[in-house]
Amino acid sequence: MKTTIKETEQIVDTIKRLGTGIAIILFPVFFIISNAIHPDLFDISMIHDVQSWIEHFHGNNLLHFAHVLELFMAPLLIVTALHFMDRLKKKGVYFGLIGGVLAVLGAVFLAVGKGALCLTTSAFDTLPEQQFAMITPALEVMLHKQGTLFLLWFISLLPVGFLILSIGLFKVRYLRRWQNVLLILGSLLLINPEIELINLIAAIILFFALVPYGISIIKGGVE
């Protein structure tokens, strides 16, 4: 019986290790793809009016796919945040606690935002043009985050949380220094008003910071 329990625990630990490593690798991969296929990538102007927003997403199935990828990023980010939070439970505990909580909350609001604003607009895109034109007022209040959509502003907790986690990891010297510097830099760049080009640069930086680490976890080289 004891042997069976031990074997079960080993299987569970292996699944957790592989799942964590895969999540840490997939996050920057999904992030790069989702930003790279955004329309008007090099246009850094902000969308403030509903007509510009409609022109941005209407009939753009590639953009809708990008938003689906960003939705799937949310659980990957939660796994990554909890992993780093666990690594800071002895040293840098306050960085782990505060950064981890903020990052997880931010990831939850990211999923909510992609569902409320992005998946919904993909459904609106299936309407005939005449009916689509009639929902412009609804799109306008969505764009300006009216009602309880104001909660979507809390998505900004996500990069702030990861910045705090990365500073904590730097402080306790958990990661290689170059990886940690890239993680800090990538997190800093994500504190921006949703400019896809900056997000793409941040995603590439995070790719080089996290993918080697994720591979090390899968190989069993990380405690």
C-alpha positions in Angstrom: 0.0 0.0 0.0 2.8 2.4 0.9 4.5 1.7 -2.4 1.3 2.4 -4.3 0.9 5.7 -2.5 4.4 6.7 -3.2 4.1 5.8 -6.8 0.9 7.8 -7.0 2.6 10.8 -5.5 5.4 10.5 -8.0 3.0 10.4 -10.9 1.1 13.5 -9.5 4.4 15.3 -9.1 5.5 14.5 -12.6 2.2 15.7 -14.0 2.5 18.9 -12.1 6.1 19.4 -13.2 5.3 18.8 -16.9 2.1 20.9 -16.7 4.0 23.8 -15.1 6.8 23.7 -17.6 4.4 23.5 -20.6 2.4 26.4 -19.3 5.5 28.6 -18.8 6.6 27.8 -22.4 3.2 28.2 -24.0 2.4 31.6 -22.5 5.0 33.6 -24.4 4.4 31.6 -27.6 0.7 32.4 -27.5 1.5 36.0 -26.6 3.9 36.5 -29.6 1.4 35.0 -32.0 -1.6 36.9 -30.7 0.2 40.2 -31.0 2.0 39.5 -34.3 -1.3 38.9 -36.1 -3.1 42.0 -34.9 -4.1 44.4 -37.7 -2.2 47.7 -38.0 0.6 46.4 -35.7 2.8 49.4 -36.3 0.0 51.9 -35.6 0.5 53.0 -32.0 -2.4 55.3 -31.8 -5.1 54.5 -29.3 -8.7 53.7 -30.2 -11.1 56.1 -28.6 -14.2 56.2 -30.8 -16.5 53.3 -31.6 -16.2 53.6 -35.4 -12.5 53.1 -35.2 -13.0 50.1 -33.0 -15.5 48.6 -35.4 -13.1 49.1 -38.3 -10.5 47.4 -36.2 -12.4 44.2 -35.4 -15.3 43.9 -37.8 -14.9 41.0 -40.3 -11.4 40.3 -39.0 -11.4 36.6 -38.2 -7.6 36.6 -37.6 -8.0 39.2 -34.8 -10.8 37.1 -33.3 -8.4 34.1 -33.3 -5.7 36.3 -31.6 -8.2 37.1 -28.8 -9.0 33.4 -28.3 -5.3 32.8 -27.8 -5.2 35.6 -25.3 -8.1 34.1 -23.5 -6.2 30.8 -23.2 -3.2 32.7 -21.9 -5.1 33.4 -18.6 -4.8 29.9 -17.1 -1.2 29.7 -18.3 -0.4 33.0 -16.5 -2.1 31.8 -13.3 0.0 28.6 -13.3 3.2 30.6 -13.9 2.3 33.1 -11.2 1.5 30.4 -8.6 4.8 28.7 -9.5 6.9 31.8 -8.9 4.8 32.6 -5.8 5.7 29.1 -4.5 9.4 29.7 -5.2 9.3 32.8 -3.0 7.5 31.2 0.0 10.7 31.1 2.1 12.8 34.0 0.9 11.0 37.0 -0.5 7.7 35.9 0.8 6.1 39.3 0.6 7.1 39.7 -3.0 5.6 36.3 -3.7 2.4 37.0 -1.8 1.7 40.4 -3.1 3.0 39.8 -6.6 1.2 36.4 -6.9 -2.1 37.7 -5.7 -2.0 40.7 -8.1 -0.9 38.6 -11.0 -3.6 36.0 -10.5 -6.3 38.6 -10.1 -5.0 40.3 -13.2 -5.1 37.1 -15.2 -8.7 36.5 -14.1 -9.7 40.0 -15.3 -7.8 39.3 -18.5 -10.0 36.3 -19.1 -13.1 38.3 -18.2 -12.1 41.1 -20.6 -11.4 38.8 -23.5 -14.8 37.2 -22.9 -16.7 40.4 -22.5 -15.2 42.6 -25.2 -13.6 40.2 -27.7 -15.5 36.9 -27.8 -18.7 39.0 -27.7 -17.6 41.1 -30.7 -16.9 37.9 -32.7 -20.5 36.9 -32.1 -21.7 40.3 -33.2 -19.7 39.8 -36.4 -22.0 37.0 -37.5 -25.0 39.5 -37.8 -26.1 40.8 -41.1 -24.7 44.3 -41.8 -28.0 46.0 -41.3 -28.5 44.5 -37.9 -24.9 45.0 -37.0 -25.2 48.8 -37.6 -28.1 48.9 -35.1 -25.8 47.7 -32.2 -23.4 50.6 -32.5 -24.6 52.2 -29.2 -24.1 48.9 -27.4 -20.5 48.7 -28.8 -19.8 52.3 -27.7 -20.6 51.6 -24.0 -18.6 48.4 -24.2 -15.6 50.3 -25.6 -15.7 52.9 -22.8 -16.2 50.2 -20.2 -19.5 51.5 -18.9 -21.4 49.8 -16.0 -19.5 47.0 -14.2 -17.2 46.7 -17.3 -15.1 49.3 -15.4 -13.7 46.2 -13.6 -11.7 45.5 -16.7 -9.3 48.3 -15.7 -8.0 45.9 -13.1 -6.3 43.9 -15.9 -3.4 46.3 -15.2 -2.8 44.3 -12.0 -1.3 41.5 -14.2 1.9 43.1 -15.3 2.3 44.9 -12.0 2.0 41.5 -10.2 4.6 39.8 -12.4 6.9 42.8 -12.0 6.8 42.4 -8.2 7.3 38.6 -8.6 10.3 39.2 -10.9 11.9 41.7 -8.5 11.4 39.2 -5.7 13.1 36.4 -7.8 15.9 38.8 -8.6 16.4 39.7 -4.9 16.6 36.0 -3.9 18.7 35.1 -6.9 16.4 32.3 -8.0 16.7 32.6 -11.7 19.8 33.2 -13.8 20.5 36.9 -13.7 20.0 37.5 -17.5 16.7 35.6 -17.4 15.6 37.7 -14.4 16.5 41.0 -16.0 14.6 40.0 -19.1 11.6 39.0 -17.0 11.7 42.4 -15.3 12.0 44.3 -18.6 9.2 42.3 -20.2 6.9 43.0 -17.2 7.7 46.7 -17.3 7.0 47.0 -21.0 3.5 45.4 -20.4 2.5 48.4 -18.3 1.3 50.3 -21.3 -2.1 51.4 -22.7 -2.6 48.1 -24.8 -0.2 49.1 -27.6 0.2 45.8 -29.6 3.7 46.7 -30.9 5.1 47.2 -27.4 3.3 44.1 -26.2 4.9 42.1 -29.1 8.4 43.4 -28.0 7.6 42.4 -24.4 6.3 39.0 -25.6 9.6 38.3 -27.4 11.6 39.3 -24.4 9.5 37.1 -22.1 10.0 34.2 -24.6 13.7 34.3 -24.1 13.3 34.7 -20.3 10.7 31.9 -19.8 11.1 29.3 -22.4 14.5 28.0 -21.3 13.3 28.0 -17.7 10.2 26.0 -18.7 12.3 23.5 -20.6 14.5 23.1 -17.5 11.4 22.4 -15.4 10.2 19.7 -17.9 13.7 18.1 -17.8 13.6 18.0 -14.0 16.4 20.5 -13.6 14.5 22.9 -11.4 13.8 22.2 -7.8 
